Amino acid sequence: MYLTEENHRLVLGARCRSCGKSILLFDSGRDGYDACSPAPEETPPLRPLACKKCGRADFSVFLRYEYPPAEELEFLNFPDPTNRFTWIQATLRCKGCGAVHKNFLDWETG
C-alpha cells in the first residue's frame, strides 16, 4: 500500500504481492467529482505503508464510492460519469495480524 500527499493531493496505490504490478486506486488530482484537469498530472512518488499493530505492509483493501443521483450526472453531462463520485472510503485489513483500519481513507471529492 502507498499513500502520499503533495500539494493537497492524495494518492492511494497498491502493489500485487504475486506479480508485483502496481495499481493506482485513487488520485485526488484525477479522480472524483472535483477532478477537472483535462490532462492529468504525473503521479507523485508513493511511500509504503505498514500496519501500526504488526509492522507488515500486506493488506486487503475495501473501497466504497458515493455517487450523486443519476439525474444530476446526466444533467451535468460529465464525459465519464463512473469517475464522478463525491466520496471515497478505503478500509484496510492487515493480512499479517488481521487488524482492521476502518476508513483509513475517508475523502470528499465534491
N, C-alpha and C positions, 0 to 999 in steps of 0.2 A: 504494500500500500504506500502511496505517496500523497503528500499534501504540501502545497506551497501557497503563500500569499505574497504577491508582488504588485505594487501599485493598486491596492484594493482589489486584486484579482485572486480568486480562489480556484485552485485546480486540484482535482482528485483523480488519481490514476491507479492502476493495478498492474501487476505482472504475474502471469501464469507460472506457477511452480513447475508444471510439467514441461511446457515448451519454451518458456522464457519470453513469450510475446507480451509486449506492453499494450495496455488498453486504456484509453482516455475515457473516464466515466463522466466527468463534469468539468467544464471550464467556464467560469462566470463571464469571461470575455467573448465566448462563442455561443453558449447555451442558455436557454431560458428566455422568458418574456422580454426582458430588457436588453438582450444581446442584439444590438442593431448595427454592428460593424459588418459592412458588406465583405470586407476582406479580413478574415480572422488573423489576429496577431500570432506570432510564433509562441508556442507553449513555453513558459518559463521552466527553468530546471526544477526537478522534483526531488524531494527529500524522503528517505524511507521512514516509515512509522513503526514503532514497536509497541506491543501490548504493555500497558502500565503495570499489569499484575505479574506477568512471567517474562517479559522482555522479548518474546518471539515476534517475528514480523510475518505471520502467516494467518490470514483472516478469510472468513466468508463475508461477503458484502451483500446487504439487502438494501435496495433502492426503492424509494417511494416518490412519485411525482404527483403534483397537484396541478390541474389544468383549469382555466376559466371555462364557463359554459360554451358549448359548441357554437351557439349563435354569435357570441362575441368574437370567436375566432373567425367565423365566416364573414362577419361584418368588417373586421379589420383586414381581411384578405391577406393574411400572412403567407409568404411563399412556402414555408414548411411548418404547418400547424402542429406537427408532432413535437417540435422543438420549442414550442412557446408555452412551456409550463411556468407557473408562477411560484412554485415552491419545490424544493428537493430536500429529501431527508435520506441519510445513509446511516445504517446501523451496522456495526462490525461485530463479528463473533470470532474470538481467537480460537484457532484450531489447535493451539497448544494446551491451554488451560480451560477453555470454554467460557471465559469471561465475555460478557456482552457489553459493548459500548453503544448503548442506545442513543440514537440521534447524534452520533458523532459529528455528522454534518447536518445542519438544520439551517437552510439558506433560502431567503426570499429572493426571487429573481424578478419580480414585477410589482 
